Amino acid sequence: MSDRDFLSEFESAAIPRDRWTHREHLRVAFLYLRDLPFADALVRLRSGIQALNRANGVRDTATSGYHETLTVAWARVVASVVERGAAEDFDSFAQRNPSLLDKHVLGAYYSNERLFASEARATFVEPDIAPLPGSQPVDAR
């Protein structure tokens, strides 16, 4: 599926839950961050993920659903790579940055206790191990 078709499917909240993987999260982040200022991309990521979760019947609870810190932290990591020279499409981006396909990358920045605390799910929290790359604002809601 082309990046354009994928983004259209995401924006229509039409990606089935079993296809909404870490790779797909990265793909939408890359596509928005490649083409939009960080704050605008983050607004679209937040609203799109939340809409997709609703469409797939995913409830926001203490242990599932939308997670603000994961969304913002991954957006900052992806943005820092995009700023160094974006690939034309997601497949090229993924090939050049295979480490990002490991969903445990944020462990270099966050302890599990901090990242998976209820506060981190509801609002962005800064990391407790190492600073995230870049200094993008996170308050654009």
Residue, then its C-alpha position, 0 to 999 in steps of 0.5 A: m500500500s502506498d504511503r498516501d493510501f495508508l495515510s488516507e486509511f489512517e485519517s479515515a480511522a479504517i485500519p483494523r486493530d490487528r494491523w495497527t502495529h508499532r511499525e504502522h504507528l511509526r509510519v504515520a508519525f514519519l509521514y506527518l513529521r516529514d511534511l508538517p511542523f512538529a506541533d501540527a504533526l503531533v495534533r494530527l497524530r493524537s487525534g488520529i490515534q484516538a479516533l482509530n482507537r474509538a473505531n476499533g473499540v479500544r477503551d482508554t483505561a489505566t492499562s490500555g488505549y491512548h498513551e500521551t507519553l508514548t505518542v509524544a516521545w516517539a514523535r520526538v524520536v522520529a522527528s530527530v531522525v527526519e530532521r537529519g534528512a528525511a527519506e522519500d517514503f516510509d520503506s526507505f526511512a525504515q531501511r535506513n533506521p531499522s533500530l526504530l522498528d524496535k518498540h523498546v527503543l524508549g527504554a534508553y530514555y524511560s524506566n518502565e515505572r515512569l513510562f507506564a505510570s498512569e500519569a504518563r498515559a494521561t499527560f506527557v512526562e519527561p524521561d528519567i534516564a536520558p533526555l529525548p532528542g530534540s526540544q520539540p514543544v509538546d503542549a500543542r493540543 
